[in-house]
Amino acid sequence: MGGEFSGEVDGLTMANCMCVPYGQIELIVEPSDELIPHFRERYGVDKVDFVFMDHWKRSYLRDLKLLEDYNLLEEGSVILADNVLFPGAPRFLQYVKSCGKYRWKLHRAHLEYFRSIRDGMAELTYIGVKGTTMMTQIGSESRASDIPPPDSSQIK
């Protein structure tokens, strides 16, 4: 089934862009925690290639886990999460760094209207469950402050 799907819910945008002869865009206004569990059955989308998160930072981790739990990600799916440093999404970053399911980069930036405030965007690439190890357990018990800063090869 060709076509493009893009849905934005509280700032969470999901797009499946595999075969796009002319493209279709549909705006969906629904809380992401209510949409993600029914995404496949309501919209016929099996997997998403791209997810842009720019909504409530405290919901980033919940929504990422929902995408995983409902098997909507495939190897190579890309997730961009904005404003992960300010106001910040420390639990989201902690999980991404420790779960073993993602290659990730942190793109340093500044808050759009306040150049003096440092911020960042996380770029994740889903590598799947084959990368999970005992770090998943550690991740659930650690605090974001326990995780060392990324090495310079992971920062653009």
DSSP file (Angstrom, degrees, kcal/mol; ACC not computed):
  #  RESIDUE AA STRUCTURE BP1 BP2  ACC     N-H-->O    O-->H-N    N-H-->O    O-->H-N    TCO  KAPPA ALPHA  PHI   PSI    X-CA   Y-CA   Z-CA
    1    1 A M              0   0    0      0, 0.0    18,-0.3     0, 0.0     2,-0.0   0.000 360.0 360.0 360.0 115.4    0.0    0.0    0.0
    2    2 A G        +     0   0    0     16,-0.1    18,-0.2     2,-0.0     2,-0.1  -0.262 360.0  82.1 -82.3 172.2    1.7    3.2   -1.1
    3    3 A G        -     0   0    0     16,-4.3     2,-0.4    -2,-0.0    16,-0.4  -0.400  67.4 -90.6 119.7 165.7    1.3    6.6    0.3
    4    4 A E        -     0   0    0     -2,-0.1     2,-0.4    13,-0.1    20,-0.2  -0.918  28.8-164.5-115.7 140.5    2.6    8.7    3.1
    5    5 A F  E     +A   16   0A   0     11,-1.4    11,-1.7    -2,-0.4     2,-0.4  -0.988  11.6 170.4-122.7 134.4    1.1    9.0    6.5
    6    6 A S  E     -A   15   0A   0     -2,-0.4    20,-1.0     9,-0.2     2,-0.4  -0.969   5.2-179.3-141.1 127.4    1.9   11.7    9.0
    7    7 A G  E     -A   14   0A   0      7,-1.9     7,-2.0    -2,-0.4     2,-0.5  -0.988  10.8-159.6-127.2 136.8    0.0   12.3   12.2
    8    8 A E  E     +A   13   0A   0     -2,-0.4     2,-0.4     5,-0.2    20,-0.3  -0.970  14.2 172.3-118.4 124.9    0.7   14.9   14.8
    9    9 A V  E >  S-A   12   0A   0      3,-2.3     3,-2.9    -2,-0.5    23,-0.1  -0.975  76.3 -24.0-133.2 115.7   -0.6   14.4   18.3
   10   10 A D  T 3  S-     0   0    0     -2,-0.4    46,-0.4     1,-0.3    44,-0.1   0.852 130.5 -48.2  48.8  36.6    0.4   16.9   21.0
   11   11 A G  T 3  S+     0   0    0      1,-0.3     2,-0.6    44,-0.1    43,-0.5   0.308 110.4 126.5  89.6 -10.0    3.4   17.7   18.9
   12   12 A L  E <   -AB   9  53A   0     -3,-2.9    -3,-2.3    41,-0.2     2,-0.5  -0.742  41.1-168.0 -84.3 119.3    4.3   14.0   18.2
   13   13 A T  E     -AB   8  52A   0     39,-3.3    39,-3.4    -2,-0.6     2,-0.4  -0.932   7.3-175.1-112.9 127.9    4.6   13.5   14.5
   14   14 A M  E     -AB   7  51A   0     -7,-2.0    -7,-1.9    -2,-0.5     2,-0.4  -0.966   5.2-177.2-120.4 138.1    4.9   10.0   13.0
   15   15 A A  E     -AB   6  50A   0     35,-2.9    35,-2.0    -2,-0.4    34,-1.3  -0.998  20.2-164.3-138.3 139.0    5.4    9.4    9.3
   16   16 A N  E     +A    5   0A   0    -11,-1.7   -11,-1.4    -2,-0.4    32,-0.1  -0.971  21.2 164.8-118.0 111.8    5.7    6.3    7.2
   17   17 A C        +     0   0    0     -2,-0.5     3,-0.3   -13,-0.2   -13,-0.1   0.010  27.6 121.3-120.9  27.3    7.2    7.4    3.9
   18   18 A M  S    S+     0   0    0      1,-0.3     2,-0.7   -15,-0.1    -1,-0.1   0.978  84.6  16.6 -62.2 -65.5    8.3    4.1    2.2
   19   19 A C  S    S+     0   0    0    -16,-0.4   -16,-4.3   -18,-0.3    -1,-0.3  -0.892  73.0 168.4-113.3 102.8    6.4    4.3   -1.1
   20   20 A V        +     0   0    0     -2,-0.7    -3,-0.0    -3,-0.3   -18,-0.0  -0.773   9.1 166.4-120.0  86.4    5.2    7.8   -1.8
   21   21 A P  S    S-     0   0    0      0, 0.0    -1,-0.2     0, 0.0   -19,-0.0   0.952  90.4 -17.6 -65.0 -47.1    3.9    8.2   -5.3
   22   22 A Y  S    S-     0   0    0    -18,-0.0    -2,-0.1     2,-0.0     0, 0.0   0.512  99.0-124.5-131.9 -20.4    2.2   11.5   -4.6
   23   23 A G        -     0   0    0     -4,-0.1     2,-0.4     1,-0.1   -18,-0.1   0.399  15.5-144.2  86.2 141.5    1.9   11.6   -0.8
   24   24 A Q        -     0   0    0    -20,-0.2     2,-0.4     2,-0.0    -1,-0.1  -0.995   8.6-163.4-136.8 140.3   -0.9   12.1    1.6
   25   25 A I        -     0   0    0     -2,-0.4     2,-0.4   -20,-0.1   -20,-0.1  -0.992   5.8-174.5-127.0 133.6   -0.8   13.9    4.9
   26   26 A E        -     0   0    0    -20,-1.0     2,-0.5    -2,-0.4   -20,-0.2  -0.994  15.9-144.4-130.1 128.4   -3.5   13.5    7.6
   27   27 A L        -     0   0    0     -2,-0.4     2,-0.5   -20,-0.2   -20,-0.1  -0.801  16.6-168.7 -92.0 128.1   -3.6   15.5   10.8
   28   28 A I        -     0   0    0     -2,-0.5     2,-0.8   -20,-0.3   -20,-0.1  -0.976   9.3-160.1-119.5 125.0   -4.8   13.6   13.8
   29   29 A V        +     0   0    0     -2,-0.5   -20,-0.2   -20,-0.1    -2,-0.0  -0.871  46.6 113.0-107.7 100.3   -5.7   15.4   17.0
   30   30 A E  S    S-     0   0    0     -2,-0.8     5,-0.1   -22,-0.2    -2,-0.1  -0.952  75.0 -86.7-162.9 143.3   -5.6   12.8   19.7
   31   31 A P    >>  -     0   0    0      0, 0.0     4,-1.9     0, 0.0     3,-1.7  -0.337  38.6-127.4 -57.8 136.5   -3.4   12.2   22.8
   32   32 A S  H 3> S+     0   0    0      1,-0.3     4,-2.5     2,-0.2   -22,-0.0   0.822 107.5  58.3 -59.5 -33.8   -0.4   10.2   21.7
   33   33 A D  H 34 S+     0   0    0      1,-0.2    -1,-0.3     2,-0.2     0, 0.0   0.694 112.1  42.2 -71.9 -15.6   -0.9    7.6   24.5
   34   34 A E  H <4 S+     0   0    0     -3,-1.7     4,-0.4     2,-0.1    -2,-0.2   0.733 117.5  46.6 -94.0 -29.2   -4.3    6.9   23.0
   35   35 A L  H >X S+     0   0    0     -4,-1.9     3,-1.6     2,-0.1     4,-0.6   0.941 102.1  59.7 -77.7 -50.1   -3.2    7.0   19.4
   36   36 A I  G >< S+     0   0    0     -4,-2.5     3,-1.2     1,-0.3     4,-0.4   0.864 101.0  53.6 -55.0 -44.9   -0.1    4.8   19.4
   37   37 A P  G 34 S+     0   0    0      0, 0.0    -1,-0.3     0, 0.0     4,-0.2   0.765 120.4  34.0 -62.2 -21.7   -1.8    1.6   20.7
   38   38 A H  G <> S+     0   0    0     -3,-1.6     4,-2.6    -4,-0.4     5,-0.3   0.269  86.4 106.6-113.9   8.9   -4.4    1.8   17.8
   39   39 A F  H <X S+     0   0    0     -3,-1.2     4,-2.0    -4,-0.6     6,-0.7   0.898  80.7  46.5 -58.6 -45.7   -2.2    3.3   15.1
   40   40 A R  H  > S+     0   0    0     -4,-0.4     4,-1.9     1,-0.2    -1,-0.2   0.943 116.7  41.7 -64.9 -49.7   -1.9    0.1   13.1
   41   41 A E  H  4 S+     0   0    0      1,-0.2    -2,-0.2    -4,-0.2    -1,-0.2   0.868 119.6  42.7 -70.5 -36.0   -5.6   -0.9   13.1
   42   42 A R  H  < S+     0   0    0     -4,-2.6    -1,-0.2    -7,-0.2    -2,-0.2   0.841 130.7  21.1 -78.9 -32.7   -7.0    2.6   12.5
   43   43 A Y  H  < S-     0   0    0     -4,-2.0    -2,-0.2    -5,-0.3    -3,-0.2   0.421  94.9-122.9-121.6  -0.9   -4.6    3.8    9.8
   44   44 A G     <  +     0   0    0     -4,-1.9     2,-0.6    -5,-0.3    -4,-0.2   0.752  59.1 145.9  67.1  24.4   -3.1    0.6    8.3
   45   45 A V        -     0   0    0     -6,-0.7    -1,-0.2     1,-0.2    -2,-0.1  -0.857  27.4-175.8 -98.3 120.7    0.4    1.5    9.1
   46   46 A D        +     0   0    0     -2,-0.6     2,-0.3     1,-0.3    -1,-0.2   0.924  68.9   2.9 -81.3 -47.1    2.6   -1.5    9.9
   47   47 A K        -     0   0    0     -7,-0.1     2,-0.4    27,-0.0    -1,-0.3  -0.955  66.4-132.6-138.1 154.2    5.9    0.3   10.8
   48   48 A V  E     - c   0  73A   0     24,-3.1    26,-0.6    -2,-0.3   -32,-0.2  -0.899   8.3-167.9-109.3 142.1    7.0    3.9   11.0
   49   49 A D  E    S+     0   0A   0    -34,-1.3    29,-3.0    -2,-0.4     2,-0.4   0.734  75.7  26.7 -93.1 -28.4   10.2    5.1    9.5
   50   50 A F  E     -Bc  15  78A   0    -35,-2.0   -35,-2.9    27,-0.2     2,-0.4  -0.998  56.7-177.7-144.6 134.5   10.4    8.5   11.2
   51   51 A V  E     -Bc  14  79A   0     27,-2.3    29,-2.9    -2,-0.4     2,-0.5  -0.999   8.1-163.7-131.1 129.4    9.1   10.0   14.4
   52   52 A F  E     -Bc  13  80A   0    -39,-3.4   -39,-3.3    -2,-0.4     2,-0.6  -0.967   7.6-162.9-114.2 121.2    9.5   13.6   15.5
   53   53 A M  E     +Bc  12  81A   0     27,-3.5    29,-2.8    -2,-0.5   -41,-0.2  -0.909  32.9 139.2-107.6 119.9    8.9   14.3   19.2
   54   54 A D        +     0   0    0     -2,-0.6     2,-0.1   -43,-0.5   -42,-0.1  -0.270  48.1  89.8-151.0  52.4    8.3   17.9   20.1
   55   55 A H  S    S-     0   0    0      1,-0.2     2,-0.3    27,-0.1   -44,-0.1  -0.223  89.4 -13.4-126.0-146.3    5.5   17.7   22.7
   56   56 A W    >   -     0   0    0    -46,-0.4     3,-2.0     1,-0.2     4,-0.4  -0.452  59.1-146.4 -63.3 119.9    5.5   17.3   26.5
   57   57 A K  G >  S+     0   0    0     -2,-0.3     3,-1.2     1,-0.3     4,-0.5   0.829  96.8  61.4 -60.4 -33.4    9.0   16.2   27.4
   58   58 A R  G 3  S+     0   0    0      1,-0.2     4,-0.4     2,-0.1    -1,-0.3   0.657 102.3  54.3 -68.5 -12.9    7.7   14.0   30.3
   59   59 A S  G <> S+     0   0    0     -3,-2.0     4,-2.7     1,-0.1     5,-0.3   0.538  82.2  88.4 -95.9  -8.1    5.8   12.0   27.6
   60   60 A Y  H <> S+     0   0    0     -3,-1.2     4,-2.4    -4,-0.4     5,-0.2   0.936  91.8  42.9 -56.8 -49.9    8.8   11.2   25.4
   61   61 A L  H  > S+     0   0    0     -4,-0.5     4,-2.5     1,-0.2     5,-0.2   0.931 114.3  50.5 -64.9 -45.8    9.8    8.1   27.3
   62   62 A R  H  > S+     0   0    0     -4,-0.4     4,-2.0     1,-0.2    -1,-0.2   0.929 113.7  45.4 -56.3 -46.6    6.3    6.8   27.6
   63   63 A D  H  X S+     0   0    0     -4,-2.7     4,-2.3     2,-0.2    -1,-0.2   0.869 110.9  52.4 -69.8 -36.5    5.6    7.3   23.9
   64   64 A L  H  X S+     0   0    0     -4,-2.4     4,-1.9    -5,-0.3    -1,-0.2   0.926 110.9  47.8 -63.1 -43.8    8.9    5.7   22.8
   65   65 A K  H  X S+     0   0    0     -4,-2.5     4,-3.3     1,-0.2    -2,-0.2   0.857 109.6  53.4 -66.3 -34.6    8.1    2.6   24.9
   66   66 A L  H  X S+     0   0    0     -4,-2.0     4,-2.4    -5,-0.2    -1,-0.2   0.922 106.8  51.8 -64.3 -42.9    4.6    2.5   23.4
   67   67 A L  H  <>S+     0   0    0     -4,-2.3     5,-2.6     1,-0.2     6,-0.6   0.897 114.9  43.3 -59.1 -39.9    6.1    2.6   19.9
   68   68 A E  H ><5S+     0   0    0     -4,-1.9     3,-2.0     3,-0.2    -2,-0.2   0.948 112.6  51.2 -68.4 -49.8    8.3   -0.4   21.0
   69   69 A D  H 3<5S+     0   0    0     -4,-3.3    -2,-0.2     1,-0.3    -1,-0.2   0.837 112.1  46.5 -59.9 -34.9    5.6   -2.3   22.8
   70   70 A Y  T 3<5S-     0   0    0     -4,-2.4    -1,-0.3    -5,-0.2    -2,-0.2   0.248 111.2-122.7 -93.9  13.1    3.3   -2.1   19.8
   71   71 A N  T < 5 +     0   0    0     -3,-2.0    -3,-0.2     1,-0.1    -2,-0.1   0.848  66.4 138.9  53.8  42.2    6.1   -3.1   17.4
   72   72 A L      < +     0   0    0     -5,-2.6   -24,-3.1    -6,-0.2     2,-0.3   0.551  49.7  78.7 -92.3  -9.3    5.8    0.0   15.3
   73   73 A L  E     -c   48   0A   0     -6,-0.6     2,-0.3   -26,-0.2   -24,-0.1  -0.757  58.4-171.9 -99.9 147.2    9.6    0.5   14.9
   74   74 A E  E >   -     0   0A   0    -26,-0.6     3,-2.9    -2,-0.3    52,-0.2  -0.892  45.6 -69.4-128.8 163.8   11.8   -1.4   12.6
   75   75 A E  E 3  S+     0   0A   0     -2,-0.3    52,-0.2     1,-0.3     3,-0.1  -0.303 125.2  24.3 -53.9 126.2   15.5   -1.6   12.2
   76   76 A G  E 3  S+     0   0A   0     50,-3.1    -1,-0.3     1,-0.3    51,-0.1   0.249  82.5 145.1  98.5 -11.8   16.5    1.8   10.8
   77   77 A S  E <   -     0   0A   0     -3,-2.9    49,-2.8    49,-0.2     2,-0.4  -0.365  40.9-142.1 -57.6 137.9   13.5    3.8   12.1
   78   78 A V  E     -cD  50 125A   0    -29,-3.0   -27,-2.3    47,-0.2     2,-0.5  -0.892  16.4-169.8-110.6 134.3   14.7    7.3   13.1
   79   79 A I  E     -cD  51 124A   0     45,-2.3    45,-3.1    -2,-0.4     2,-0.5  -0.991   2.3-166.7-122.0 124.9   13.3    9.2   16.1
   80   80 A L  E     -cD  52 123A   0    -29,-2.9   -27,-3.5    -2,-0.5     2,-0.5  -0.957   5.2-170.1-109.1 127.5   14.2   12.9   16.5
   81   81 A A  E     -cD  53 122A   0     41,-2.5    41,-2.5    -2,-0.5     3,-0.4  -0.968  10.2-150.5-122.0 117.7   13.4   14.3   20.0
   82   82 A D        +     0   0    0    -29,-2.8    39,-0.2    -2,-0.5   -27,-0.1  -0.478  69.9  16.5 -87.4 154.9   13.6   18.1   20.4
   83   83 A N      > +     0   0    0     37,-0.3     5,-1.6    -2,-0.2    -1,-0.2   0.843  68.4 151.5  58.4  41.6   14.5   20.0   23.6
   84   84 A V  I   >S+     0   0    0     36,-2.0     5,-2.3    -3,-0.4     9,-0.2   0.675  75.6  38.1 -78.1 -16.1   16.0   17.0   25.4
   85   85 A L  I   5S+     0   0    0     35,-0.5    -1,-0.2     1,-0.3    34,-0.1   0.790 113.2  58.4 -99.9 -37.2   18.4   19.2   27.4
   86   86 A F  I   5S-     0   0    0     34,-0.2    -1,-0.3     1,-0.2    34,-0.2  -0.956 133.8  -2.2-141.7 122.0   16.1   22.2   28.1
   87   87 A P  I   5S-     0   0    0      0, 0.0    -1,-0.2     0, 0.0    -3,-0.1  -0.986 120.6-153.9 -69.1 -14.5   13.5   21.9   29.5
   88   88 A G  I   < -     0   0    0     -5,-1.6    -3,-0.3     1,-0.1    -4,-0.2   0.112  32.0-137.3 103.4 150.8   14.9   18.4   29.2
   89   89 A A     >< +     0   0    0     -5,-2.3     4,-2.4     1,-0.1     5,-0.2  -0.544  31.6 164.8-139.6  67.6   13.9   14.8   29.1
   90   90 A P  H  > S+     0   0    0      0, 0.0     4,-2.5     0, 0.0     5,-0.2   0.853  75.3  50.2 -62.4 -38.0   16.4   13.1   31.4
   91   91 A R  H  > S+     0   0    0      2,-0.2     4,-2.2     1,-0.2     5,-0.2   0.891 111.0  50.8 -67.5 -37.4   14.5    9.8   31.9
   92   92 A F  H  > S+     0   0    0      2,-0.2     4,-2.5     1,-0.2    -1,-0.2   0.946 112.8  45.4 -60.9 -50.3   14.1    9.5   28.1
   93   93 A L  H  X S+     0   0    0     -4,-2.4     4,-2.4     1,-0.2    -2,-0.2   0.899 111.2  53.2 -62.7 -41.2   17.9   10.1   27.6
   94   94 A Q  H  X S+     0   0    0     -4,-2.5     4,-1.6    -5,-0.2    -1,-0.2   0.935 111.3  46.0 -58.5 -47.4   18.8    7.7   30.3
   95   95 A Y  H  X S+     0   0    0     -4,-2.2     4,-2.4     1,-0.2     3,-0.2   0.933 112.2  50.0 -62.1 -48.2   16.6    5.0   28.7
   96   96 A V  H  X S+     0   0    0     -4,-2.5     4,-0.5     1,-0.2     6,-0.4   0.894 112.8  47.4 -59.4 -41.9   18.0    5.6   25.2
   97   97 A K  H  < S+     0   0    0     -4,-2.4    -1,-0.2    -5,-0.2    -2,-0.2   0.808 122.3  32.8 -70.1 -29.9   21.6    5.4   26.4
   98   98 A S  H  < S+     0   0    0     -4,-1.6    41,-0.2    -3,-0.2    -2,-0.2   0.633  99.4  73.6-106.9 -14.8   21.2    2.3   28.5
   99   99 A C  H  < S-     0   0    0     -4,-2.4    34,-0.4    -5,-0.2    37,-0.2   0.753  83.6-136.9 -79.1 -22.5   18.6    0.0   26.8
  100  100 A G  S  < S+     0   0    0     -4,-0.5    31,-0.1    -5,-0.2    -4,-0.1   0.570  76.4 104.5  81.4   7.9   20.8   -1.1   23.9
  101  101 A K  S    S+     0   0    0     -5,-0.2    26,-3.3    30,-0.1    27,-1.1   0.507  73.4  51.7 -98.4  -5.9   18.0   -0.7   21.3
  102  102 A Y  E     -E  126   0A   0     -6,-0.4     2,-0.4    24,-0.3    24,-0.2  -0.967  60.6-144.2-136.5 144.1   19.3    2.5   19.7
  103  103 A R  E     -E  125   0A   0     22,-2.4    22,-2.7    -2,-0.4     2,-0.3  -0.886  43.1-173.0 -90.3 139.5   22.3    4.2   18.1
  104  104 A W  E     -E  124   0A   0     -2,-0.4     2,-0.3    20,-0.2    20,-0.2  -0.968  24.8-171.0-141.8 154.3   22.0    7.8   19.2
  105  105 A K  E     -E  123   0A   0     18,-1.9    18,-2.7    -2,-0.3     2,-0.6  -0.976  18.0-140.5-136.4 148.7   23.6   11.2   18.7
  106  106 A L  E     -Ef 122 155A   0     48,-2.0    50,-1.3    -2,-0.3     2,-0.7  -0.962  12.6-156.7-112.5 118.0   23.0   14.4   20.6
  107  107 A H  E     -E  121   0A   0     14,-3.1    14,-2.3    -2,-0.6     2,-0.1  -0.845  17.4-138.3 -95.0 112.6   23.0   17.5   18.4
  108  108 A R  E     +E  120   0A   0     -2,-0.7    12,-0.3    12,-0.2     2,-0.3  -0.441  37.8 147.6 -72.3 142.4   23.8   20.5   20.5
  109  109 A A  E     -E  119   0A   0     10,-2.7    10,-2.9    -2,-0.1     2,-0.3  -0.836  40.9-105.7-153.4-172.1   21.8   23.7   19.9
  110  110 A H  E     -E  118   0A   0      8,-0.3     8,-0.2    -2,-0.3     5,-0.2  -0.922  45.8 -87.5-124.9 153.6   20.4   26.7   21.6
  111  111 A L  E >   -E  114   0A   0      6,-2.8     3,-0.9     3,-0.6     6,-0.2  -0.392  45.1-118.9 -59.5 137.0   16.9   27.4   22.6
  112  112 A E  T 3  S+     0   0    0      1,-0.3     3,-0.2     3,-0.1    -1,-0.1   0.789 106.9  27.2 -56.6 -35.1   15.2   29.1   19.6
  113  113 A Y  T 3  S+     0   0    0      1,-0.2     2,-0.3     2,-0.0    -1,-0.3   0.479 122.5  51.5-107.0  -2.4   14.4   32.4   21.3
  114  114 A F  E X   - E   0 111A   0     -3,-0.9     3,-2.4     3,-0.2    -3,-0.6  -0.762  60.4-175.0-135.9  87.3   17.1   32.5   24.0
  115  115 A R  E 3  S+     0   0A   0     -2,-0.3    -1,-0.1     1,-0.3    -3,-0.1   0.697  82.1  64.9 -58.7 -20.9   20.5   31.9   22.4
  116  116 A S  E 3  S+     0   0A   0     -6,-0.1     2,-0.6    -3,-0.1    -1,-0.3   0.626  86.3  82.5 -79.5 -11.4   22.1   31.9   25.8
  117  117 A I  E <  S-     0   0A   0     -3,-2.4    -6,-2.8    -6,-0.2     2,-0.2  -0.839  77.0-139.4 -98.4 119.7   20.2   28.7   26.9
  118  118 A R  E     + E   0 110A   0     -2,-0.6    -8,-0.3    -8,-0.2     2,-0.2  -0.521  31.9 159.9 -78.5 142.4   21.9   25.5   25.7
  119  119 A D  E     - E   0 109A   0    -10,-2.9   -10,-2.7    -2,-0.2     2,-0.3  -0.780  18.0-153.5-144.1-174.4   19.6   22.8   24.3
  120  120 A G  E     - E   0 108A   0    -12,-0.3   -36,-2.0    -2,-0.2   -35,-0.5  -0.988  13.2-134.2-165.1 160.7   19.9   19.7   22.2
  121  121 A M  E     - E   0 107A   0    -14,-2.3   -14,-3.1    -2,-0.3     2,-0.4  -0.986  22.2-140.0-121.3 130.3   18.1   17.4   19.9
  122  122 A A  E     -DE  81 106A   0    -41,-2.5   -41,-2.5    -2,-0.4     2,-0.6  -0.769  10.8-161.9 -91.0 132.6   18.5   13.6   20.2
  123  123 A E  E     -DE  80 105A   0    -18,-2.7   -18,-1.9    -2,-0.4     2,-0.4  -0.965  13.9-174.8-113.3 115.5   18.7   11.6   17.0
  124  124 A L  E     -DE  79 104A   0    -45,-3.1   -45,-2.3    -2,-0.6     2,-0.5  -0.875  15.3-163.7-112.4 142.4   18.0    7.9   17.6
  125  125 A T  E     -DE  78 103A   0    -22,-2.7   -22,-2.4    -2,-0.4     2,-0.3  -0.990  25.4-128.8-122.6 121.6   18.2    5.0   15.1
  126  126 A Y  E     + E   0 102A   0    -49,-2.8   -50,-3.1    -2,-0.5   -24,-0.3  -0.524  29.2 174.0 -72.1 125.2   16.4    1.9   16.2
  127  127 A I        -     0   0    0    -26,-3.3     3,-0.3    -2,-0.3   -25,-0.2   0.449  43.8-122.9-108.9  -5.7   18.6   -1.2   15.9
  128  128 A G    >   -     0   0    0    -27,-1.1     3,-1.1     1,-0.2    -1,-0.3  -0.231  36.5 -55.7  94.5 179.3   16.1   -3.6   17.5
  129  129 A V  G >  S+     0   0    0      1,-0.2     3,-2.0     2,-0.2    -1,-0.2   0.603 111.9  85.3 -76.3 -12.1   16.1   -5.9   20.5
  130  130 A K  G 3  S+     0   0    0     -3,-0.3    -1,-0.2     1,-0.3    -2,-0.1   0.777  88.8  55.5 -60.8 -22.7   19.1   -7.8   19.4
  131  131 A G  G <  S+     0   0    0     -3,-1.1    -1,-0.3   -31,-0.1    -2,-0.2   0.485  81.3 114.6 -88.0  -1.9   21.2   -5.1   21.1
  132  132 A T    <   +     0   0    0     -3,-2.0     2,-0.2   -31,-0.1   -32,-0.2  -0.446  35.8 156.3 -74.7 142.6   19.5   -5.5   24.5
  133  133 A T    >   -     0   0    0    -34,-0.4     3,-1.6    -2,-0.1     4,-0.3  -0.645  63.9 -61.2-140.9-164.0   21.6   -6.7   27.4
  134  134 A M  T >> S+     0   0    0      1,-0.3     4,-1.4    -2,-0.2     3,-0.8   0.619 115.9  85.2 -65.7 -10.4   21.6   -6.6   31.1
  135  135 A M  H 3> S+     0   0    0      1,-0.2     4,-3.0     2,-0.2    -1,-0.3   0.769  76.0  69.2 -62.1 -24.7   21.9   -2.8   30.7
  136  136 A T  H <> S+     0   0    0     -3,-1.6     4,-1.2   -37,-0.2    -1,-0.2   0.921 101.0  45.7 -59.0 -43.4   18.1   -2.7   30.4
  137  137 A Q  H <> S+     0   0    0     -3,-0.8     4,-0.7    -4,-0.3     3,-0.4   0.920 112.8  49.6 -65.6 -44.1   17.9   -3.6   34.1
  138  138 A I  H >X S+     0   0    0     -4,-1.4     4,-1.7     1,-0.2     3,-1.3   0.909 105.5  59.1 -60.8 -41.1   20.5   -1.1   35.1
  139  139 A G  H 3< S+     0   0    0     -4,-3.0    -1,-0.2     1,-0.3    -2,-0.2   0.829 101.6  53.4 -58.8 -33.4   18.7    1.6   33.1
  140  140 A S  H 3< S+     0   0    0     -4,-1.2    -1,-0.3    -3,-0.4    -2,-0.2   0.681 115.8  39.7 -77.1 -15.3   15.6    1.2   35.2
  141  141 A E  H << S+     0   0    0     -3,-1.3    -2,-0.2    -4,-0.7    -1,-0.2   0.600 100.1  87.5-106.4 -14.8   17.5    1.7   38.4
  142  142 A S     <  -     0   0    0     -4,-1.7     2,-0.3    -5,-0.1   -48,-0.0  -0.348  68.3-131.5 -83.8 163.6   19.9    4.4   37.4
  143  143 A R    >>  -     0   0    0      1,-0.1     3,-2.0    -2,-0.1     4,-0.5  -0.842  26.0-115.1-107.5 153.5   19.4    8.2   37.5
  144  144 A A  G >4 S+     0   0    0     -2,-0.3     3,-1.2     1,-0.3    -1,-0.1   0.839 116.7  60.3 -56.4 -33.4   20.3   10.4   34.6
  145  145 A S  G 34 S+     0   0    0      1,-0.3    -1,-0.3    -3,-0.0    -3,-0.0   0.697  96.1  62.4 -69.8 -17.1   23.0   12.0   36.7
  146  146 A D  G <4 S+     0   0    0     -3,-2.0    -1,-0.3     2,-0.1    -2,-0.2   0.650  85.8  88.0 -78.7 -16.0   24.7    8.6   37.0
  147  147 A I  S << S-     0   0    0     -3,-1.2   -53,-0.0    -4,-0.5   -49,-0.0  -0.731  82.4-125.0 -90.5 125.5   25.3    8.4   33.3
  148  148 A P        -     0   0    0      0, 0.0     3,-0.1     0, 0.0    -2,-0.1  -0.239  36.4 -90.6 -64.6 156.4   28.5    9.9   32.1
  149  149 A P        -     0   0    0      0, 0.0     0, 0.0     0, 0.0     0, 0.0  -0.299  53.6 -91.5 -63.3 153.6   28.3   12.6   29.3
  150  150 A P        -     0   0    0      0, 0.0     2,-0.0     0, 0.0     5,-0.0  -0.297  44.5-105.2 -65.1 150.7   28.5   11.2   25.8
  151  151 A D    >   -     0   0    0      1,-0.1     3,-2.2    -3,-0.1     4,-0.3  -0.342  36.6-101.8 -72.7 163.1   32.0   11.0   24.2
  152  152 A S  G >  S+     0   0    0      1,-0.3     3,-1.1     2,-0.2    -1,-0.1   0.717 117.5  67.6 -63.5 -22.1   32.8   13.7   21.6
  153  153 A S  G 3  S+     0   0    0      1,-0.2    -1,-0.3     3,-0.0    -2,-0.0   0.701 100.0  51.7 -70.3 -16.4   32.2   11.2   18.7
  154  154 A Q  G <  S+     0   0    0     -3,-2.2   -48,-2.0   -49,-0.1     2,-0.5   0.459  97.9  78.4 -96.3  -1.8   28.5   11.1   19.6
  155  155 A I  B <    f  106   0A   0     -3,-1.1   -48,-0.2    -4,-0.3   -50,-0.0  -0.921 360.0 360.0-112.7 128.9   28.1   14.9   19.6
  156  156 A K              0   0    0    -50,-1.3   -49,-0.2    -2,-0.5    -1,-0.1   0.375 360.0 360.0-102.1 360.0   27.7   17.0   16.4
